[in-house]
């Protein structure tokens, strides 16, 4: 028996005599992407059926047959024992038609008191909540990788940059934990977006609810929602929760793009600060010596894709009249793509970070070129009572003189420094030691060793990571 005919006749029903034009039917169908909603659709339908039975709208036997049938249909679709039918348009009709095929009239009672409009909104909110949890877990996995590397490189110094020019020395651990700070914000945004997906639209009907005495709170509680939506028109037309999650994914992807760019720079022969594991590199079809950081480059590129998903979402929703419009079908693919791209990118980033090997000697040597301690000259003079602007001018003149001689600041004799300003004394040599210079920046958020260790401890507690024995 053809399932498309034995179950409900698509969503069009008997109002229509003919079928959709084949090209129109292909555009109208969403089954190729909304099959991702299968577990959420089944969960929502089971909760709905149990509520209908509790309210006496269907019998307990019907609810039991529906529940068992839905679980069986889900398993058969997942296993490939039942094919997905494009003629049935979407995941909802595919499930319902197969349910009716298998249990008969009881299956026809499942849709009592609901519409595909509130059904898909519910499924999408369940998907969004579940995806947020997966994203948060993946973010925390990447944070743990950064934490492990930072712990291993507390005492590794490197040049910090502004304008990609060497600026001041910092600890490599401090640099790595800058990404943890970004990821912690990303985690918060995703968690926040999930909170606004945590209300159930089921019971809103097509746009105006239902005359049947359903119990919306019963279904919401069964599905783990914190509550129910307050306006049926908004509930079926709302995709803000998807837009928020995708916006959070877009900014997360931008942060991963920044990481990808730094990895490309660090592993270049020009810098040579680090090596990425071979599992995350590729070769050249022509040049046998090449080992290219392709996955780091793809991290950069994927940001454009996810930002594009966000632009698509807000563009689709812009200007839609209340309540439901078929345009909202076009919000699904960008949501799925953003989530799946972010999850894949986080997994790859975690692997790359874990595989990183740093050339600590090159990092340290890079500090000795570029006058990274020039600010120490100015700060030293400030401690001697010299106004900062005057101290800054003096330090700049000293750098200009050292550059003309082709030497670093620590190589300048005390007499030359005193010629630039009489407040310089012999203890200036301590200020021109990179490790001491870093540790003098002992303030909240600074790169001093004690501050970095304290931040490592804080992040470890946050992530539930036990410090090594």
N, C-alpha and C positions, 0 to 999 in steps of 0.2 A: 504493500500500500504506500502510495506517495505521501510522505509526511506533510508536505506542503498543503495537501488537500484534506488529510484526515484531521489535522489540528486546525487551529484558527487560520482563516484564509489571509495570511499576512496581517497587516494592520488595517487594510482597507475595508475588509468585511464585504457584506453583500450590497453595500451602497453603490459599488462599482460593478459594471458588467464585464469590462475588459481588463486586461493586464496593463501594467506600465509599459511604455516603450522600452525596449531592451537597454538602450543607452541610458535612459532615465533611471531604469531599475538599478543599473550598475552604480550610477552616481548616488542614488538614494540609499543603497545598502551600506551598512556600517560593520558587517560581521567580520570583515578582514582585520579590523582593529579592535572592535569592542568585545571580542571574545576574551580579552584580558579581564573583563568584568565577571567572568563565569562564577568564581567562588563567591563573589560579593552578591551577585544576582541570586544565587541559590540560597545564601544565608538570609538575604532580605525576604525571599519568598517563604522560607521556612518560618521565620519570625511572624510574617504576615498571616500565614495559614494557622499558626498556633493561636494568634490573637483572634482570628475569625471564629475559631472553635470556642475559645474562652467566652466570646460574646454571644455565642449561640447562632452565629450567622452561617456556619457550616457544622456538620457533625464531627465528633471526635474521631470517628472512623475515617471520614474523608480527610481530616487533617493528618491522621497517621499515614494514610495512603499517599497523600501529597508529599509529606516529608520523606518517606521511604523512596518514593518515585523520584523526587528531586535529587536525592543523593545518588541514586542509581544512574540517572541521566547524566549527572555531572561526571561520575566515574567513567561512563561510556564515552562521553565527549573527550575527556582528557586522554583516555586510552586509544582514541581513534576508532572505537567500535561503532560509533555513530558519526557520520560526516556532518560538517557544518553546511547548512543549506543557504546559499545566497538569496534564494527566492523568499526566505523568511526574514530577510532584511537585517536582523540584529540578534544579539545574544538573547534578549528577552523572549522573542518569538521562537527562536530555535529551541530554547529550553521548554517553553510552554507547549509547543507543538509536540515535542517528543514525550513530554509528561502525559498529555492527553492520549497519544498513541498507546501508551503503556498502561494507564490506569483509567481511561475513559472519562465518564462524567465528573468524577471527583476532581480531575484536572481542570475541567471547565469552570469550576467554582473558585479556583485560586485567585483569579483576577478581580474578585468581588471587592469593591470599595477602593480600588486603586486605578491609576493610569500609568501608561508607559512614561509619562512626563515626571511624575513623582518617583516612579521606580528607577529611572536612569539617574535622577538627581541623587537618590539614596545610594545607588551602586557607586556613583562617582565619589561621593563623600566617604564611603567605606574604603574605596581604592586610595583616596587621598590620605586618609588616616594611616592605612597600612604602609603606603609608600613613604610617608613622613618617618615612620618608625624605622624602616629599612635605611633611609637616607641618614638618619641620626646614628644608627649603628655603624654605617660605613664611614661617616665623618669621624666617629670616635676611634675606629680602627686606624684611620690615617693619623689622627692625633697621637695615638699610641706609638706609631712608627716615628713621628717627629720627636716625641718624648724620649724614646730610646736613643735616637741619634744625639739629641741634645745632652742627655746624661753622659754619653760617651765623649762629648767634646766640650765639656765645661771649661777646660783649660786650653783649648785651641783658639788662638787669636786669628783674626782675619780682618781685611779692610772693610769698613762699612762704606757705602756709596751714597752720594747724591748726584743726580744728573749723570749717572754711571761714570762718575769721576771719583777716585779714591778720596775719602773725606776724613774719617777718624777710625781708629782701631776699635773693634768690638770683639766679643766672644762669639765663636761660631754657634754655640748653644743659644745665645741671645737672638741671633739671626734666624735660626731654625724655629725658635718659639714665637717669632713674629707670625709665622704661618698658623701656629696653634691659636693665636689671638684672632686671626681672621676666621678660622674654622669654628671657633667657639661662638662668634657672632652668627655665622651661617647656621649653626646648630640651633641657636635661639630663634632665628627667623623661621626656620622650618617648624620648630615646635610651636611657635606662635601661630603660624598658618594652620597647623593641624587643629588648634583650639577652635578656629572658626569653621572647621569642617565637622565639628563634633555636635551637631544638632541634626535631628532626623527630619527630612522633608516628607517622609512617607505618610500618607493621609491627606496630602494637599490636593490629590486628584489631578485632573488635567489642568486646573487653575483655581477651582472654587470649592475644593474639598468634596465631601460626599454627604448624602442624606442618611446613609446607613450608620448605625451606632457603633462605629469602630473605636478602638482605644489606641490612640497614637502613642501615648506614654508607655503602654505595654510593649509595643514594637520597639520603641527607642531603647528601652531598658534591655530588651532581649538582644539587641545589636550592640549594646555597650555605649550608646550615645549619651551625652550628658543631659540632653533635653530635646525639645522639638522646636521647629521653626515657628515663628509667630505670625507669618503672613503667607497665605497660600499662593498668591500671585508672585511674590518675590521668590518663594521657595522653589518653584519649578523653573523660574527664569534665571536663578542665581548661579553664576560660575565664579564668583569672587574667590572662593576657596581654592579653585584650580589656578586662577591667575596669581594669587598670593604664593602658592607653592612653587609655581613656575618662576615667578620673580625671584624667590629665594634661591632656586636652583640656578638661575642666570647669574646672580651675584656670586654664588659658590663657584660656578664655572669660571667666572672672571678671576677669582682668587687662584684657582687651579691653573689658569692660563698664565698668571704671573709666576707661579712656581715653574711651569713648563719653560718659560722664557729664561729664568735663572738657571735651570738645569742645562739648557742648551748652551748658555754662556759658560757655566762652570766646567763643562766637559770639553769645551773647545780647546784646540791646541794653543790658542792665543792666551787663555787663562790657565787651563790645566789644573783647576782646583779640585776636581772630583772625577770619579768614574762611575758610570751607571752599569748595573749588571747586564750581561749580554742578552738576557731574556727580554730586555726592553729596548734593544737596539736592532738595527738592520744593516745590511751591507749594500754594496752598489753592484748593479748588473754589469758595470764596465770596469770600475776601479777596485781591484781586490783588496786594497789596504783599508778601505773605508769601514768605519763603524759609526753609523749615524744614529743620533738620538731621536728616532722617528716618533716614539710614543710621547716624548716630551713635546715635540712639535705638534702632535695631534691634540694634546691637552690645550695648547694655545688655540688651535683652530676650533675645537668643540665649543668654545665660548660663543662664537658667532652663531652656531646652530641653536644653542639654547636661548640666547638673547632673541633670536628670530622666532623661537617658539612663543616667547612672551609677547612679542610684537603681534604675532598672529592672533593670540588669544584676545588681547585687548582690542584689536581691530575688529574681530568678529563680534564682540559684545557691544562695541560702540554703536549707539543709535538704535538698538533693538527695542521695539515697543514691548510692553508687558502683554502676555506673560511668556509662554513657551513659543519659540520659533525654531524651525528646522535648522536655522543657522547654527544653533547650539551644538548640533552634531559635530560641527567643525572645530569645537573646542577640545574634542577628545584626543585626536592624534598629537597635537602639540603637548598636551599634558603627559601622555605616555612617553613621547620622545624625550621630553625634558627630564623626566624621572629616570628613564633607562639610560640616557646619555650620562647623567650625573652619577648614577650608580657605577657604571662602567669606568668612568673617569676616576672616581674615588678609589676603586679597586686597583687600577693601573698606577695611580699616584702613590698609593700605599706600597705597592711592590717596588716601585722605583726608589722611593725614599729608603725603604728597608735595605735595598741593594747598594746604596751609595757608599763609596769609599773615598774619603777625603785625603788629599795630599797635604798633610799638615805643614810640611816644610815649605811648600810653595805658598800656602796661605800666610805663614809667618813672614816669609821673605817679601811678600807683596806689601807688607806694612812699612818696610824699610825704603820704599821708593814712592815719592809723591808728597812728601812733607806733611804726613798725616798728623804730626804732633804740633803743628803750628798753633792750634788753639791753646795748647798747653802753655806756650810762651805768653799769650795774652792773659790767660787765667792766672798764671804765676804773678805777673805784674799787678793784676787786680788785687791779689792777696797782699801785695806790698803797698797798697793804697793808690795805685795809678788808676785813673778813670778808664773804663773799658774801651771807649772809643780811641783814646790815646794809645792804650795797650794794643788794640787791634792794629792801628797804623804802624806801631813799632814792629809787631810780629810780621806784618806784611813786608816791611822793608828788609827784615832779616831773611825772610824766605827769598826775596828777590836777590839778595846778595849771595845766599847759599846756592841758588839756582845758577847764578853766573859762574860760580866756582865749580859747579857740578858735584856738590857734596850735600849730604843730609844734615839736618839741624844738629844732631848729636855730635857731629864731627867738628862743629864750630868751636873754637877756643873761647874760654870765658871772657878774655879780654875783648874779643870782637863783639860778644853779646853786650858787655858793659859799655862799649863804645856806642851801641845803639840805644842803651838806656842804663843809667847808673844803678838802678834798683836791682839789676841781676846780680846774684851771688852764687857761691859754689853749689848751693843745694839745688840749683836749676837742673843739674844732671839727673836727679831723681825724677823730675817732671818729664824728662825726655826718654823714660823707659816705658815702652808700650804697655806692659802688663800693669804697671803702677798707674799709668794714665787711665786705663780702663777701670781699675778698681777705685780710683778717686770719684768715679761717677756712681757713687753709692747712695742712690735715692730711689724711691719707688718707680718701677718701670725701667731702671737703668741697667747697664751691662756689667756692673760690678759682680765679682764672683759670688758674694753672699746673696745678692739680690737674685741672681740667676738660679742659685741653688734653692732659694725660697720659692721661686716661681715653679721650678721643677717639682718641688714637694706639693705645692698647691694643685698643680695640674694632675699629679699622680693621685691625689685624694679624689679629685673630681672624676677621674676616669676609673677609679678603683684599682689602680696599678700599685702593687707592692714594690717598695724599693729593694734593690738587690741586697743580699746579705753581706 
